[in-house]
Amino acid sequence: MEQVTLSYFRGRGRAETTRWMLAANEIRFSNVPIESPQALADLRATAKLPFDQMPLLEIDGLCLSQSSAMVRYLARRGGFYGSTDADALWCDMIAAATDDFSETAKQAAFQATPEAARSTLQARFDKFGPCFETRLQSEGGCYCVGGQLTFADIVLAEALTEYLQWIPELLKQTPLLAQLQARVVAHAGIASYLESPQRYPIGDDDYVVRLAQVLQRALPAHMPDANRFVPG
Ligand SMILES: N[C@@H](CCC(=O)N[C@@H](CS)C(=O)NCC(=O)O)C(=O)O
């Protein structure tokens, strides 16, 4: 049986939505952590990265690049793209808005202080949260599209889960979003993934440093010796 592998840093980052979608499909996979500039150079030398970027998902004899393409491939594979063209369009629109919303969570560990991260996250939630809540309300309350679980719910719940780790009381005023997040994390495949050793911890300073080291790029300016990994 084919091994499904996901090559990325040892962390959630831009690979996490793909992990949730693999879990929703109950597809077993292995994380392949890329932990040094040489490991990244070796991966690039395989020509499996068409844009020289991670993550890389290897599945069904294919090398998938771009996390949004991975999520949609897995949505089609598992029937998480709604039932009609209009459903698919709404899935795409909600997932794209979720990309805008979740980027702030991906950047949170790079902020100078936890307070700065929380305040940026709260402002972003204040912009998008009511829109997502309204959408859920207009769809009957349970799911974002067509009364069934789609990848839009899964990526939105993944983003909300990140936000909640920073601001536990975030969803007090948006009960439908709170219920959606709880419903998705209770999905059998996703719940099992979240309890597994494959689920990495939330990004912290160590993660930020490891990422800069692998990419040989500058650290956030508030960190000591911010250019320590930049080749001279
Ligand atoms: N839109 C892409 C972004 C991928 C991306 O920026 N990957 C980073 C690591 S998180 C990377 O490989 N950077 C190295 C580079 O761009 O050369 C996705 O979501 O997959």
The ligand as an SDF file (V2000), in Angstrom:
LIG
                    3D

 20 19  0  0  0  0  0  0  0  0999 V2000
    1.0630   29.2880   -0.9350 N   0  0  0  0  0  0  0  0  0  0  0  0
    2.0270   28.2930   -0.5380 C   0  0  0  0  0  0  0  0  0  0  0  0
    3.0980   28.9450    0.3130 C   0  0  0  0  0  0  0  0  0  0  0  0
    4.2380   28.0020    0.5570 C   0  0  0  0  0  0  0  0  0  0  0  0
    5.3540   28.6490    1.3240 C   0  0  0  0  0  0  0  0  0  0  0  0
    5.4750   29.8920    1.4320 O   0  0  0  0  0  0  0  0  0  0  0  0
    6.2280   27.8090    1.8320 N   0  0  0  0  0  0  0  0  0  0  0  0
    7.3830   28.2870    2.5550 C   0  0  0  0  0  0  0  0  0  0  0  0
    7.5080   27.5890    3.8750 C   0  0  0  0  0  0  0  0  0  0  0  0
    6.1180   27.9070    4.8920 S   0  0  0  0  0  0  0  0  0  0  0  0
    8.6100   27.9810    1.7210 C   0  0  0  0  0  0  0  0  0  0  0  0
    8.7720   26.8640    1.2470 O   0  0  0  0  0  0  0  0  0  0  0  0
    9.4590   28.9820    1.5490 N   0  0  0  0  0  0  0  0  0  0  0  0
   10.6610   28.8560    0.7910 C   0  0  0  0  0  0  0  0  0  0  0  0
   10.5850   29.5760   -0.5240 C   0  0  0  0  0  0  0  0  0  0  0  0
    9.5800   30.2400   -0.8120 O   0  0  0  0  0  0  0  0  0  0  0  0
   11.5640   29.4950   -1.2580 O   0  0  0  0  0  0  0  0  0  0  0  0
    1.3150   27.1690    0.2310 C   0  0  0  0  0  0  0  0  0  0  0  0
    0.3570   27.4710    0.9610 O   0  0  0  0  0  0  0  0  0  0  0  0
    1.6970   25.9990    0.0890 O   0  0  0  0  0  0  0  0  0  0  0  0
  1  2  1  0
  2  3  1  0
  2 18  1  0
  3  4  1  0
  4  5  1  0
  5  6  2  0
  5  7  1  0
  7  8  1  0
  8  9  1  0
  8 11  1  0
  9 10  1  0
 11 12  2  0
 11 13  1  0
 13 14  1  0
 14 15  1  0
 15 16  2  0
 15 17  1  0
 18 19  2  0
 18 20  1  0
M  END
$$$$
